[in-house]
Every structure is written in C-alpha cells, then in structure tokens.
Amino acid sequence: MIKVHSRDTRLEERRKAEVKEAVSFIVNGEMDTVDKVINKGAFETLELSKPIGEMMTNSTTRKEFLRKVVLDVELGREQVPTLYQPIYDVISDPNMPKEFEAKWAQYGAVIFAEHLEGEEVKFGSLNAEEGPIARIKGYSAGFEYTKEIQMFNQAFNLEILNRAYGEAHNAILNHLHFAPIIKHSYKPKNKTTAVYENELSKVLPSAEGAHIGLSMRATLRKALSDARIEKRPGNILLASEADREAIEEGMGQFYIQATPYSPVSGITDVIYYDGWETTVGKKDYTYDGVKPGEAYLIRPKRGFKELIKQPLQIQSTAGDLTRLVEAQIVGDFWRGVFAAVEENVQKIQLPGY
C-alpha cells in the first residue's frame, strides 16, 4: 500500500497520537524544560496565572512565562508538519564542524566470491555519494514583548505571535530539505518527459486524444524505468497537491473497456508539498513548492542527510528600556543539508491536458 505524506495526512496522524516529550529552553542563562503533551489531538497548553507585567518581575514567574511561550511555539509547529523525513537520514551531533566533505554519506559495498586456494579474500569497501560540501548554518528569529502588551494584558497577541513563530520554524525546515530537489538544474538523463496514451494504450505524439489515467500510468512507469536504467531506482514520488487526483488515479487499479490495468508498482510513498508563504510587516516571503505538472522520483536516504548540530532552542533575555521593551525572546537552530540530487533523483514532466 502506498503511504501518502501531506499536511492533511500528518495532521490526521497527530489527532490520533499520544505524545509526551520534554522541550528545553533557556531563561536567565539556565537550561530548563517543559513537557509537551498531546493526547489524541488535544494539545495541553498553559494559562498564565498572573498578568503579563507581573510575570516579568522575578525569575520564577519569568520561567513560567517562558514555558507558556515554548508550548505555544510547539503548537504552531504542529500546524505546519514537516514532510521530508521519508527522504532524509538524520545525523545529529553537537560536535559537527561548520564545513566538511560528506565522508559520512557512505555506504558499504561487499561481494562474496568463490574462494580458490591461494587467492586473496575479496575485501569490502566504503563508497561515498557525490554532492556538494555540507555546511552547517545558523538560523534565528526573535520577538519582543512591549510595555503596551504588558499594560493592556494582551495575552491573545502573545499566543498569535508564539504560534506564528512555530509555524515559521517548520516551514523553513521543509524549505531547506525540499529546495535542493525542486530548484536543481537537471541533466537530460535525469529527466523523463510525459508519455501520452489513448484508451487503446497506443502512444500518441501529443496530449490530443489522450486518456488521463493511462497517460499518467505510462509516464510514471517510464520514470521508474529510466531511473533503474541509470542504476538509481527511486521509490518516493514528490509532487504538488494540484496533481494529486490525476497521480492517484494513474497509480491505482482501474478498468477501461473491460481491460484491467494493475496498479503501478515500485512507488512506496508519495509526498505532496506546495510550499509556504507569509507576510512579515510589509514584506512577503515565499518558499516554493513543487510546480503543478512536475514531479520527482527519489531514491531516499543514502544520498540525503539531515544534519542537526543544534535543534531549535528558545531563550529569554532582558528587554530594552529605551524602547519600552519588557522582554526579548530569541530562538535559533544550527543545521545543514546534504543532497546528492543527480545520483538519486529523476525529474518527471507529468501529462498535461
């Protein structure tokens, strides 16, 4: 059975999940944690016991306030699920250097051979994927709690801002991991053009007279074959939600004029990613998703590494009296992405009508 990964399917999974994990944060230079609890879709949040202004008066209440902030951020992250996990292996190490060659993107190659007397045993080796040098980069964002928010106890504004922070964090994670695939300039051998067939399974020179389901089926099978010939067989399809209906129709089992067509085999997962956009102040920010009419057949894991030096860490600092800022909240994370695209991806032009 093909597993579908999209925002809606991930949200549905979380509605059924029971989660309890400790989320760390820093307040006044000290590390602390708060429990993130999800019980079958119900997310436990914190309500402030005092007005915002009073929460800033001592270290104990400030810590309680930051727990509230962290949980609100986590709630925002739940609203923008990350989708790239089926493609990437995770390497988490706080000692990662800033820049290095991808020696860790290795895989073992071993062959057993008949042993003849006097001959040397055949030794295995470690092979490495080609690709760009991986770099660890830092990403940060912050927000301020002003005296105006304190004076008028605008807790609802805080929650909106906190959740937006969490949404933005997961959105950039999706972008960092999908952009190398979506924005890459592919060579001809990494491209599969659309195949058009009519109801009799006859190949056509154009879309005129083509059958949607048969054409999609033929195109996906051609992409699978092209990737196998190049010895980089893929099993994950990355596509746009706009093409979901046509893709799932073409991949499934159907009948045309009493002729049965079996499901397309070889694809185990389909990820639908349409990007993300927001406006901060008067400036628009957009993370591009997969363009309608295009898709990518991916061989996962071996040539794709998610590098985590430091996950998101939120900390509170003193405000700025000259600007009537009561407190500043800053979060940062340090990550890198390794993507050997040419060795592992086939770009597909889907049939258009």
Sequence and secondary structure as in RCSB ss.txt:
>XXXX:A:sequence
MIKVHSRDTRLEERRKAEVKEAVSFIVNGEMDTVDKVINKGAFETLELSKPIGEMMTNSTTRKEFLRKVVLDVEL
GREQVPTLYQPIYDVISDPNMPKEFEAKWAQYGAVIFAEHLEGEEVKFGSLNAEEGPIARIKGYSAGFEYTKEIQ
MFNQAFNLEILNRAYGEAHNAILNHLHFAPIIKHSYKPKNKTTAVYENELSKVLPSAEGAHIGLSMRATLRKALS
DARIEKRPGNILLASEADREAIEEGMGQFYIQATPYSPVSGITDVIYYDGWETTVGKKDYTYDGVKPGEAYLIRP
KRGFKELIKQPLQIQSTAGDLTRLVEAQIVGDFWRGVFAAVEENVQKIQLPGY
>XXXX:A:secstr
  EEESHHHHHHHHHH EEEEEEEEEETTEEEEEEEEEETTEE     SS HHHHTSSHHHHHHHHHHHHHHHHH
HHHHS    TTTEEEEE TT  SEE  TTSEEEE       TT      EEEE     EE EEEEEEEEEEHHHH
HTT HHHHHHHHHHHHHHHHHHHHHHHHHHHHS    GGGEE   EE TT  EESSSTT  HHHHHHHHHHHHHH
HHHHTT    EEEE GGGHHHHHHHHS EEETTEEE    S  EEEE  EEEEEETTEEEEEE   TTEEEEE  
EEEEEEEEEEEEEEEEEEEEGGGTEEEEEEEEEEEEEEE  TTTEEEEE    
